[in-house]
Amino acid sequence: MTKRGRQAVMWHNPTTAGLTGDTRRITATRWTAGTGSLRDRRIARGPYRGERVYSLREWLDHVKSRG
């Protein structure tokens, strides 16, 4: 959950390490508002480099579409 518990995101770490931008706790980061919001960050390394962080709803919709 992001700051204020308003958005669940698909990210397996408790911090933003591994994403573009500064490192902070996911629970201290907002989805859209403020500096370093999660919506616009990208994965910085590995096979998913360049992909963005998905909201839980987006991820569930994606999985459902694949059956």
PDB file of N, CA, C and O in Angstrom:
ATOM      1  N   MET A   1       0.838  -1.181   0.000  1.00  0.00           N
ATOM      2  CA  MET A   1       0.000   0.000   0.000  1.00  0.00           C
ATOM      3  C   MET A   1       0.886   1.249   0.000  1.00  0.00           C
ATOM      4  O   MET A   1       1.932   1.292   0.648  1.00  0.00           O
ATOM      5  N   THR A   2       0.444   2.245  -0.734  1.00  0.00           N
ATOM      6  CA  THR A   2       1.187   3.493  -0.775  1.00  0.00           C
ATOM      7  C   THR A   2       0.822   4.353   0.435  1.00  0.00           C
ATOM      8  O   THR A   2       0.026   3.953   1.284  1.00  0.00           O
ATOM      9  N   LYS A   3       1.415   5.526   0.492  1.00  0.00           N
ATOM     10  CA  LYS A   3       1.154   6.447   1.585  1.00  0.00           C
ATOM     11  C   LYS A   3      -0.345   6.663   1.744  1.00  0.00           C
ATOM     12  O   LYS A   3      -1.051   6.854   0.754  1.00  0.00           O
ATOM     13  N   ARG A   4      -0.826   6.635   2.952  1.00  0.00           N
ATOM     14  CA  ARG A   4      -2.242   6.781   3.308  1.00  0.00           C
ATOM     15  C   ARG A   4      -3.086   5.572   2.942  1.00  0.00           C
ATOM     16  O   ARG A   4      -4.306   5.597   3.107  1.00  0.00           O
ATOM     17  N   GLY A   5      -2.452   4.511   2.446  1.00  0.00           N
ATOM     18  CA  GLY A   5      -3.167   3.276   2.170  1.00  0.00           C
ATOM     19  C   GLY A   5      -4.221   3.365   1.097  1.00  0.00           C
ATOM     20  O   GLY A   5      -5.181   2.595   1.118  1.00  0.00           O
ATOM     21  N   ARG A   6      -4.078   4.267   0.171  1.00  0.00           N
ATOM     22  CA  ARG A   6      -5.106   4.470  -0.856  1.00  0.00           C
ATOM     23  C   ARG A   6      -4.858   3.690  -2.133  1.00  0.00           C
ATOM     24  O   ARG A   6      -5.769   3.551  -2.950  1.00  0.00           O
ATOM     25  N   GLN A   7      -3.660   3.181  -2.328  1.00  0.00           N
ATOM     26  CA  GLN A   7      -3.349   2.482  -3.573  1.00  0.00           C
ATOM     27  C   GLN A   7      -2.481   1.275  -3.266  1.00  0.00           C
ATOM     28  O   GLN A   7      -1.438   1.401  -2.624  1.00  0.00           O
ATOM     29  N   ALA A   8      -2.907   0.118  -3.719  1.00  0.00           N
ATOM     30  CA  ALA A   8      -2.082  -1.087  -3.611  1.00  0.00           C
ATOM     31  C   ALA A   8      -1.303  -1.222  -4.915  1.00  0.00           C
ATOM     32  O   ALA A   8      -1.862  -1.055  -5.999  1.00  0.00           O
ATOM     33  N   VAL A   9      -0.027  -1.522  -4.808  1.00  0.00           N
ATOM     34  CA  VAL A   9       0.806  -1.643  -5.997  1.00  0.00           C
ATOM     35  C   VAL A   9       1.469  -3.006  -6.039  1.00  0.00           C
ATOM     36  O   VAL A   9       1.637  -3.661  -5.011  1.00  0.00           O
ATOM     37  N   MET A  10       1.844  -3.425  -7.240  1.00  0.00           N
ATOM     38  CA  MET A  10       2.536  -4.688  -7.438  1.00  0.00           C
ATOM     39  C   MET A  10       4.034  -4.415  -7.424  1.00  0.00           C
ATOM     40  O   MET A  10       4.636  -4.127  -8.459  1.00  0.00           O
ATOM     41  N   TRP A  11       4.616  -4.508  -6.259  1.00  0.00           N
ATOM     42  CA  TRP A  11       6.054  -4.336  -6.099  1.00  0.00           C
ATOM     43  C   TRP A  11       6.456  -5.151  -4.888  1.00  0.00           C
ATOM     44  O   TRP A  11       5.901  -4.954  -3.807  1.00  0.00           O
ATOM     45  N   HIS A  12       7.392  -6.049  -5.034  1.00  0.00           N
ATOM     46  CA  HIS A  12       7.697  -7.026  -3.989  1.00  0.00           C
ATOM     47  C   HIS A  12       8.649  -6.539  -2.907  1.00  0.00           C
ATOM     48  O   HIS A  12       8.901  -7.266  -1.946  1.00  0.00           O
ATOM     49  N   ASN A  13       9.176  -5.348  -3.036  1.00  0.00           N
ATOM     50  CA  ASN A  13      10.100  -4.817  -2.040  1.00  0.00           C
ATOM     51  C   ASN A  13       9.406  -3.774  -1.172  1.00  0.00           C
ATOM     52  O   ASN A  13       8.459  -3.128  -1.620  1.00  0.00           O
ATOM     53  N   PRO A  14       9.867  -3.605   0.062  1.00  0.00           N
ATOM     54  CA  PRO A  14       9.279  -2.578   0.922  1.00  0.00           C
ATOM     55  C   PRO A  14       9.747  -1.164   0.581  1.00  0.00           C
ATOM     56  O   PRO A  14       9.196  -0.184   1.083  1.00  0.00           O
ATOM     57  N   THR A  15      10.781  -1.060  -0.288  1.00  0.00           N
ATOM     58  CA  THR A  15      11.296   0.246  -0.676  1.00  0.00           C
ATOM     59  C   THR A  15      11.269   0.385  -2.190  1.00  0.00           C
ATOM     60  O   THR A  15      10.937  -0.557  -2.909  1.00  0.00           O
ATOM     61  N   THR A  16      11.620   1.563  -2.656  1.00  0.00           N
ATOM     62  CA  THR A  16      11.664   1.827  -4.094  1.00  0.00           C
ATOM     63  C   THR A  16      13.024   1.488  -4.706  1.00  0.00           C
ATOM     64  O   THR A  16      13.284   1.830  -5.859  1.00  0.00           O
ATOM     65  N   ALA A  17      13.890   0.821  -3.946  1.00  0.00           N
ATOM     66  CA  ALA A  17      15.171   0.377  -4.507  1.00  0.00           C
ATOM     67  C   ALA A  17      14.869  -0.483  -5.727  1.00  0.00           C
ATOM     68  O   ALA A  17      13.990  -1.344  -5.681  1.00  0.00           O
ATOM     69  N   GLY A  18      15.586  -0.256  -6.805  1.00  0.00           N
ATOM     70  CA  GLY A  18      15.345  -0.985  -8.043  1.00  0.00           C
ATOM     71  C   GLY A  18      14.467  -0.231  -9.017  1.00  0.00           C
ATOM     72  O   GLY A  18      14.248  -0.677 -10.143  1.00  0.00           O
ATOM     73  N   LEU A  19      13.964   0.916  -8.581  1.00  0.00           N
ATOM     74  CA  LEU A  19      13.170   1.787  -9.449  1.00  0.00           C
ATOM     75  C   LEU A  19      13.965   3.050  -9.738  1.00  0.00           C
ATOM     76  O   LEU A  19      14.889   3.396  -9.002  1.00  0.00           O
ATOM     77  N   THR A  20      13.600   3.733 -10.810  1.00  0.00           N
ATOM     78  CA  THR A  20      14.213   5.027 -11.075  1.00  0.00           C
ATOM     79  C   THR A  20      13.834   5.984  -9.946  1.00  0.00           C
ATOM     80  O   THR A  20      12.823   5.788  -9.272  1.00  0.00           O
ATOM     81  N   GLY A  21      14.641   7.005  -9.748  1.00  0.00           N
ATOM     82  CA  GLY A  21      14.365   7.984  -8.697  1.00  0.00           C
ATOM     83  C   GLY A  21      15.010   7.598  -7.379  1.00  0.00           C
ATOM     84  O   GLY A  21      15.775   6.637  -7.295  1.00  0.00           O
ATOM     85  N   ASP A  22      14.683   8.367  -6.354  1.00  0.00           N
ATOM     86  CA  ASP A  22      15.293   8.140  -5.047  1.00  0.00           C
ATOM     87  C   ASP A  22      14.696   6.921  -4.359  1.00  0.00           C
ATOM     88  O   ASP A  22      13.643   6.421  -4.752  1.00  0.00           O
ATOM     89  N   THR A  23      15.391   6.451  -3.323  1.00  0.00           N
ATOM     90  CA  THR A  23      14.932   5.286  -2.567  1.00  0.00           C
ATOM     91  C   THR A  23      14.199   5.742  -1.321  1.00  0.00           C
ATOM     92  O   THR A  23      14.698   6.556  -0.543  1.00  0.00           O
ATOM     93  N   ARG A  24      13.009   5.201  -1.151  1.00  0.00           N
ATOM     94  CA  ARG A  24      12.205   5.457   0.047  1.00  0.00           C
ATOM     95  C   ARG A  24      11.265   4.280   0.249  1.00  0.00           C
ATOM     96  O   ARG A  24      11.134   3.432  -0.633  1.00  0.00           O
ATOM     97  N   ARG A  25      10.622   4.223   1.384  1.00  0.00           N
ATOM     98  CA  ARG A  25       9.668   3.153   1.662  1.00  0.00           C
ATOM     99  C   ARG A  25       8.436   3.326   0.774  1.00  0.00           C
ATOM    100  O   ARG A  25       7.995   4.448   0.525  1.00  0.00           O
ATOM    101  N   ILE A  26       7.890   2.221   0.302  1.00  0.00           N
ATOM    102  CA  ILE A  26       6.667   2.270  -0.509  1.00  0.00           C
ATOM    103  C   ILE A  26       5.551   2.948   0.278  1.00  0.00           C
ATOM    104  O   ILE A  26       4.787   3.740  -0.276  1.00  0.00           O
ATOM    105  N   THR A  27       5.458   2.640   1.556  1.00  0.00           N
ATOM    106  CA  THR A  27       4.390   3.215   2.382  1.00  0.00           C
ATOM    107  C   THR A  27       4.559   4.711   2.613  1.00  0.00           C
ATOM    108  O   THR A  27       3.645   5.364   3.117  1.00  0.00           O
ATOM    109  N   ALA A  28       5.715   5.261   2.251  1.00  0.00           N
ATOM    110  CA  ALA A  28       5.958   6.702   2.369  1.00  0.00           C
ATOM    111  C   ALA A  28       5.863   7.390   1.015  1.00  0.00           C
ATOM    112  O   ALA A  28       6.156   8.580   0.898  1.00  0.00           O
ATOM    113  N   THR A  29       5.454   6.644  -0.013  1.00  0.00           N
ATOM    114  CA  THR A  29       5.422   7.153  -1.376  1.00  0.00           C
ATOM    115  C   THR A  29       3.983   7.219  -1.864  1.00  0.00           C
ATOM    116  O   THR A  29       3.192   6.308  -1.621  1.00  0.00           O
ATOM    117  N   ARG A  30       3.658   8.278  -2.537  1.00  0.00           N
ATOM    118  CA  ARG A  30       2.303   8.426  -3.083  1.00  0.00           C
ATOM    119  C   ARG A  30       2.247   7.854  -4.493  1.00  0.00           C
ATOM    120  O   ARG A  30       3.272   7.743  -5.166  1.00  0.00           O
ATOM    121  N   TRP A  31       1.059   7.496  -4.931  1.00  0.00           N
ATOM    122  CA  TRP A  31       0.884   6.945  -6.268  1.00  0.00           C
ATOM    123  C   TRP A  31       1.052   8.026  -7.324  1.00  0.00           C
ATOM    124  O   TRP A  31       1.794   7.830  -8.286  1.00  0.00           O
ATOM    125  N   THR A  32       0.373   9.179  -7.166  1.00  0.00           N
ATOM    126  CA  THR A  32       0.442  10.206  -8.203  1.00  0.00           C
ATOM    127  C   THR A  32       0.964  11.551  -7.739  1.00  0.00           C
ATOM    128  O   THR A  32       1.568  12.273  -8.532  1.00  0.00           O
ATOM    129  N   ALA A  33       0.757  11.907  -6.508  1.00  0.00           N
ATOM    130  CA  ALA A  33       1.074  13.260  -6.054  1.00  0.00           C
ATOM    131  C   ALA A  33       2.487  13.350  -5.496  1.00  0.00           C
ATOM    132  O   ALA A  33       2.991  12.406  -4.888  1.00  0.00           O
ATOM    133  N   GLY A  34       3.104  14.475  -5.706  1.00  0.00           N
ATOM    134  CA  GLY A  34       4.377  14.759  -5.079  1.00  0.00           C
ATOM    135  C   GLY A  34       5.588  14.239  -5.828  1.00  0.00           C
ATOM    136  O   GLY A  34       5.478  13.533  -6.830  1.00  0.00           O
ATOM    137  N   THR A  35       6.739  14.610  -5.311  1.00  0.00           N
ATOM    138  CA  THR A  35       8.007  14.207  -5.896  1.00  0.00           C
ATOM    139  C   THR A  35       8.213  12.714  -5.715  1.00  0.00           C
ATOM    140  O   THR A  35       7.992  12.184  -4.627  1.00  0.00           O
ATOM    141  N   GLY A  36       8.631  12.038  -6.762  1.00  0.00           N
ATOM    142  CA  GLY A  36       8.931  10.616  -6.657  1.00  0.00           C
ATOM    143  C   GLY A  36       7.725   9.712  -6.628  1.00  0.00           C
ATOM    144  O   GLY A  36       7.823   8.575  -6.168  1.00  0.00           O
ATOM    145  N   SER A  37       6.583  10.184  -7.107  1.00  0.00           N
ATOM    146  CA  SER A  37       5.382   9.346  -7.101  1.00  0.00           C
ATOM    147  C   SER A  37       5.632   8.060  -7.882  1.00  0.00           C
ATOM    148  O   SER A  37       6.433   8.041  -8.816  1.00  0.00           O
ATOM    149  N   LEU A  38       4.951   6.999  -7.501  1.00  0.00           N
ATOM    150  CA  LEU A  38       5.188   5.689  -8.101  1.00  0.00           C
ATOM    151  C   LEU A  38       4.670   5.555  -9.522  1.00  0.00           C
ATOM    152  O   LEU A  38       5.263   4.826 -10.317  1.00  0.00           O
ATOM    153  N   ARG A  39       3.615   6.214  -9.861  1.00  0.00           N
ATOM    154  CA  ARG A  39       2.977   6.033 -11.163  1.00  0.00           C
ATOM    155  C   ARG A  39       3.941   6.270 -12.326  1.00  0.00           C
ATOM    156  O   ARG A  39       3.836   5.603 -13.356  1.00  0.00           O
ATOM    157  N   ASP A  40       4.860   7.193 -12.178  1.00  0.00           N
ATOM    158  CA  ASP A  40       5.757   7.545 -13.284  1.00  0.00           C
ATOM    159  C   ASP A  40       7.139   6.909 -13.196  1.00  0.00           C
ATOM    160  O   ASP A  40       7.974   7.137 -14.071  1.00  0.00           O
ATOM    161  N   ARG A  41       7.395   6.121 -12.163  1.00  0.00           N
ATOM    162  CA  ARG A  41       8.706   5.474 -12.042  1.00  0.00           C
ATOM    163  C   ARG A  41       8.792   4.247 -12.935  1.00  0.00           C
ATOM    164  O   ARG A  41       7.777   3.676 -13.333  1.00  0.00           O
ATOM    165  N   ARG A  42      10.014   3.857 -13.240  1.00  0.00           N
ATOM    166  CA  ARG A  42      10.271   2.691 -14.066  1.00  0.00           C
ATOM    167  C   ARG A  42      11.231   1.752 -13.344  1.00  0.00           C
ATOM    168  O   ARG A  42      12.016   2.181 -12.498  1.00  0.00           O
ATOM    169  N   ILE A  43      11.163   0.483 -13.682  1.00  0.00           N
ATOM    170  CA  ILE A  43      12.094  -0.489 -13.136  1.00  0.00           C
ATOM    171  C   ILE A  43      13.461  -0.202 -13.746  1.00  0.00           C
ATOM    172  O   ILE A  43      13.586  -0.030 -14.958  1.00  0.00           O
ATOM    173  N   ALA A  44      14.481  -0.153 -12.899  1.00  0.00           N
ATOM    174  CA  ALA A  44      15.796   0.319 -13.321  1.00  0.00           C
ATOM    175  C   ALA A  44      16.753  -0.777 -13.779  1.00  0.00           C
ATOM    176  O   ALA A  44      17.787  -0.475 -14.374  1.00  0.00           O
ATOM    177  N   ARG A  45      16.431  -2.047 -13.513  1.00  0.00           N
ATOM    178  CA  ARG A  45      17.388  -3.103 -13.870  1.00  0.00           C
ATOM    179  C   ARG A  45      16.660  -4.436 -14.083  1.00  0.00           C
ATOM    180  O   ARG A  45      15.479  -4.585 -13.768  1.00  0.00           O
ATOM    181  N   GLY A  46      17.403  -5.383 -14.621  1.00  0.00           N
ATOM    182  CA  GLY A  46      16.861  -6.725 -14.788  1.00  0.00           C
ATOM    183  C   GLY A  46      15.999  -6.885 -16.028  1.00  0.00           C
ATOM    184  O   GLY A  46      15.932  -5.983 -16.863  1.00  0.00           O
ATOM    185  N   PRO A  47      15.336  -8.034 -16.151  1.00  0.00           N
ATOM    186  CA  PRO A  47      14.572  -8.337 -17.362  1.00  0.00           C
ATOM    187  C   PRO A  47      13.352  -7.444 -17.570  1.00  0.00           C
ATOM    188  O   PRO A  47      12.835  -7.365 -18.685  1.00  0.00           O
ATOM    189  N   TYR A  48      12.886  -6.775 -16.526  1.00  0.00           N
ATOM    190  CA  TYR A  48      11.715  -5.900 -16.641  1.00  0.00           C
ATOM    191  C   TYR A  48      12.100  -4.425 -16.704  1.00  0.00           C
ATOM    192  O   TYR A  48      11.256  -3.541 -16.559  1.00  0.00           O
ATOM    193  N   ARG A  49      13.379  -4.180 -16.921  1.00  0.00           N
ATOM    194  CA  ARG A  49      13.882  -2.798 -16.995  1.00  0.00           C
ATOM    195  C   ARG A  49      13.026  -1.973 -17.955  1.00  0.00           C
ATOM    196  O   ARG A  49      12.715  -2.412 -19.062  1.00  0.00           O
ATOM    197  N   GLY A  50      12.655  -0.780 -17.516  1.00  0.00           N
ATOM    198  CA  GLY A  50      11.863   0.127 -18.330  1.00  0.00           C
ATOM    199  C   GLY A  50      10.365   0.017 -18.110  1.00  0.00           C
ATOM    200  O   GLY A  50       9.616   0.930 -18.459  1.00  0.00           O
ATOM    201  N   GLU A  51       9.914  -1.109 -17.525  1.00  0.00           N
ATOM    202  CA  GLU A  51       8.482  -1.234 -17.240  1.00  0.00           C
ATOM    203  C   GLU A  51       8.138  -0.407 -16.012  1.00  0.00           C
ATOM    204  O   GLU A  51       9.002  -0.102 -15.191  1.00  0.00           O
ATOM    205  N   ARG A  52       6.880  -0.054 -15.898  1.00  0.00           N
ATOM    206  CA  ARG A  52       6.461   0.765 -14.766  1.00  0.00           C
ATOM    207  C   ARG A  52       5.880  -0.091 -13.655  1.00  0.00           C
ATOM    208  O   ARG A  52       5.650  -1.286 -13.839  1.00  0.00           O
ATOM    209  N   VAL A  53       5.649   0.505 -12.529  1.00  0.00           N
ATOM    210  CA  VAL A  53       4.999  -0.152 -11.404  1.00  0.00           C
ATOM    211  C   VAL A  53       3.502  -0.169 -11.696  1.00  0.00           C
ATOM    212  O   VAL A  53       2.926   0.856 -12.059  1.00  0.00           O
ATOM    213  N   TYR A  54       2.885  -1.313 -11.540  1.00  0.00           N
ATOM    214  CA  TYR A  54       1.453  -1.430 -11.788  1.00  0.00           C
ATOM    215  C   TYR A  54       0.662  -1.332 -10.503  1.00  0.00           C
ATOM    216  O   TYR A  54       1.123  -1.756  -9.444  1.00  0.00           O
ATOM    217  N   SER A  55      -0.526  -0.773 -10.601  1.00  0.00           N
ATOM    218  CA  SER A  55      -1.426  -0.833  -9.453  1.00  0.00           C
ATOM    219  C   SER A  55      -1.923  -2.274  -9.355  1.00  0.00           C
ATOM    220  O   SER A  55      -1.885  -3.016 -10.337  1.00  0.00           O
ATOM    221  N   LEU A  56      -2.380  -2.661  -8.194  1.00  0.00           N
ATOM    222  CA  LEU A  56      -2.902  -4.007  -8.022  1.00  0.00           C
ATOM    223  C   LEU A  56      -4.074  -4.247  -8.974  1.00  0.00           C
ATOM    224  O   LEU A  56      -4.176  -5.325  -9.559  1.00  0.00           O
ATOM    225  N   ARG A  57      -4.943  -3.279  -9.136  1.00  0.00           N
ATOM    226  CA  ARG A  57      -6.087  -3.410 -10.042  1.00  0.00           C
ATOM    227  C   ARG A  57      -5.619  -3.632 -11.482  1.00  0.00           C
ATOM    228  O   ARG A  57      -6.158  -4.495 -12.174  1.00  0.00           O
ATOM    229  N   GLU A  58      -4.632  -2.871 -11.940  1.00  0.00           N
ATOM    230  CA  GLU A  58      -4.111  -3.049 -13.296  1.00  0.00           C
ATOM    231  C   GLU A  58      -3.542  -4.458 -13.483  1.00  0.00           C
ATOM    232  O   GLU A  58      -3.766  -5.100 -14.510  1.00  0.00           O
ATOM    233  N   TRP A  59      -2.808  -4.921 -12.481  1.00  0.00           N
ATOM    234  CA  TRP A  59      -2.203  -6.236 -12.583  1.00  0.00           C
ATOM    235  C   TRP A  59      -3.278  -7.330 -12.615  1.00  0.00           C
ATOM    236  O   TRP A  59      -3.196  -8.253 -13.426  1.00  0.00           O
ATOM    237  N   LEU A  60      -4.278  -7.232 -11.744  1.00  0.00           N
ATOM    238  CA  LEU A  60      -5.356  -8.219 -11.734  1.00  0.00           C
ATOM    239  C   LEU A  60      -6.114  -8.227 -13.060  1.00  0.00           C
ATOM    240  O   LEU A  60      -6.467  -9.293 -13.565  1.00  0.00           O
ATOM    241  N   ASP A  61      -6.363  -7.063 -13.619  1.00  0.00           N
ATOM    242  CA  ASP A  61      -7.032  -6.993 -14.922  1.00  0.00           C
ATOM    243  C   ASP A  61      -6.179  -7.650 -16.011  1.00  0.00           C
ATOM    244  O   ASP A  61      -6.711  -8.336 -16.884  1.00  0.00           O
ATOM    245  N   HIS A  62      -4.873  -7.447 -15.965  1.00  0.00           N
ATOM    246  CA  HIS A  62      -3.970  -8.052 -16.927  1.00  0.00           C
ATOM    247  C   HIS A  62      -4.006  -9.580 -16.824  1.00  0.00           C
ATOM    248  O   HIS A  62      -4.114 -10.274 -17.835  1.00  0.00           O
ATOM    249  N   VAL A  63      -3.917 -10.092 -15.606  1.00  0.00           N
ATOM    250  CA  VAL A  63      -3.940 -11.538 -15.403  1.00  0.00           C
ATOM    251  C   VAL A  63      -5.274 -12.123 -15.871  1.00  0.00           C
ATOM    252  O   VAL A  63      -5.301 -13.170 -16.517  1.00  0.00           O
ATOM    253  N   LYS A  64      -6.364 -11.455 -15.549  1.00  0.00           N
ATOM    254  CA  LYS A  64      -7.688 -11.926 -15.964  1.00  0.00           C
ATOM    255  C   LYS A  64      -7.795 -11.983 -17.493  1.00  0.00           C
ATOM    256  O   LYS A  64      -8.385 -12.914 -18.040  1.00  0.00           O
ATOM    257  N   SER A  65      -7.232 -11.002 -18.169  1.00  0.00           N
ATOM    258  CA  SER A  65      -7.307 -10.962 -19.633  1.00  0.00           C
ATOM    259  C   SER A  65      -6.538 -12.121 -20.281  1.00  0.00           C
ATOM    260  O   SER A  65      -6.801 -12.488 -21.426  1.00  0.00           O
ATOM    261  N   ARG A  66      -5.595 -12.684 -19.542  1.00  0.00           N
ATOM    262  CA  ARG A  66      -4.801 -13.795 -20.056  1.00  0.00           C
ATOM    263  C   ARG A  66      -5.394 -15.145 -19.686  1.00  0.00           C
ATOM    264  O   ARG A  66      -4.852 -16.190 -20.047  1.00  0.00           O
ATOM    265  N   GLY A  67      -6.522 -15.118 -18.956  1.00  0.00           N
ATOM    266  CA  GLY A  67      -7.215 -16.351 -18.591  1.00  0.00           C
ATOM    267  C   GLY A  67      -6.571 -17.060 -17.435  1.00  0.00           C
ATOM    268  O   GLY A  67      -7.046 -18.116 -17.016  1.00  0.00           O
TER     269      GLY A  67
END
